[in-house]
Amino acid sequence: MSAAIKLSSPATREFWEIPVLFEDEHLLALDKPAGLLTVPETEIAPAAETDDGVAAVERPSLMKLLHAGIAAGKPWAVERKLTYLNNEHRLDCDTSGVILLTKTKEAHIALSNLFSCDKPLRKYLGLVRGNLIEPSFEVNAKIGAHAVKPGVMRVDKDNGKVAKTKITLLENFTRAGHAWVQCEPVTDRMHQIRVHLGQVDLPLVADELYGGKKLWLSRLKSDYRLKPGREERPLLARVALHSEEISLPHPITGEMLTITAPLPKDLKVALKYLRLYAN
């Protein structure tokens, strides 16, 4: 079968060739690109307008595009004989990496039970603002919806749901005041990693919703010079979070399964310049 699934959104003139990370008769794991919603935004929060006045509900989403492709009989759907496809978890729009889908209702029911009891082990990679002193630590802070901001979460010790995230230092970029970390969410709350990192004053790069700022080469390179007439673009302008790995027992066979996604180009470039100019 094809090693990638081709999707397009004529309305927004976007195209994606999404790599298949794992597949069998029950499961399909994809390498979701940053900037693509998992599900329509109205399933997460009430419809809103973006800065350019386009309704958020019009933004393309992975699941809606996949279902449309199945209905239209696209080649990737026909060769797989797909009639059913369901996402078992969500990745935020800007988060790249492993996303797990089920191809049968039997697998969906089994995985729904697993995810509801926080069984799958998930590892994320993130670039944060700030340096870590401890090599690893845990954040235990209840999370709830923001009282007046739809789609925004916050630490809520009184009414929030229990949430726990393990954070491990991979690399400190001391001179730049940034760090490369691995995050393991023990529970599965909306925006959990983003909220917990912000809570301990380690916001993800470019996560402006939770205190992060974009990464600029001019802030790293002392002799940075921009050509006349050019405008600097940030090294990283999306939330710096990548779903690197998911491990779980196969919903049908019970065998342990580990699926990984390679680091995307934008994060590789950001790390390259941090190592060059900020160590």
C-alpha positions, 0 to 999 in steps of 0.5 A, a space after each residue: 500500500 502507499 506509504 503516504 496519504 494525499 489530502 487536499 483542501 481546494 477551499 484553502 488551496 492547501 495540500 498534504 502528503 501525510 506519511 503512514 507510520 504504521 498500518 495493519 488491518 485494524 490500525 493506521 498511524 499517521 505523521 500529522 503535520 503542524 498546522 492541520 486540525 485533527 477534527 473540525 474546530 467546532 467539535 472542540 470549541 464554539 465557532 470563532 473568527 480568525 484575524 482575517 475574518 474567516 470562520 474557524 469552522 472552515 479550516 480543514 481538519 485531518 478527520 474531515 479530509 480523510 472521511 471525504 476521501 473515503 466517500 469520494 473513493 480516493 486511491 489511498 482509500 480504495 486500495 485499503 478498502 476503507 469504510 471506517 476510520 476513527 481518531 482515538 486521540 487528538 493533537 492540537 493544530 500546531 502539534 506534529 507527529 504520531 496520531 493513531 486511528 482505528 480502521 475497525 469498530 472492534 479496535 475503536 472500542 478496545 482503544 477507547 477503553 485504553 485511552 480512558 484509563 490513561 494506558 498508552 505511553 506517549 512521549 512528546 518533544 518540546 522547545 521551551 523558553 527557560 532553562 531547567 535545573 533539575 534533569 526531570 520532574 513532574 507537574 501535578 496540577 488540575 486542569 479546567 476550562 477557562 471561565 471566559 475564554 472558549 477553547 483555553 484551559 488553565 490550572 484550576 485546583 478547585 474544579 479542574 480534572 486531575 492532570 500529571 505530566 512528566 518532564 525530562 531535560 534533553 538539552 539546555 541552551 543556556 545563553 539563549 534561555 531555552 531548553 529541549 525537553 521530553 514530556 510524558 502526559 500521564 493523563 489526557 487533558 486538553 492542552 495538558 502539556 502546554 498548560 503545565 509547562 506554562 504553569 512552571 514558567 517554561 512555556 513552549 516556543 511560539 505558544 502565545 496562548 500560554 505565554 510562549 514567544 516566537 524564536 528569532 535568529 536575530 536574538 541568537 546570532 550576534 552578527 545577524 544582518 538582514 538584507 535591505 528590503 527584507 523582513 525577518 521571519 521567525 525560525 519557529 512561528 508555531 507551537 514547538 511541540 511534536 508527538 514523537 512516540 506512542 506505545 500501547 498493547 495492540 487492541 486486538 493481538 495484545 502485543 506491545 506496539 511502539 510507533 515513532 515519528 521523525 522530527 519535522 524540518 522546522 524543529 530540526 532547523 531551530 535546534 541546529 541554530 540553537 546549537 550553533 549560537 546558544 550553547 
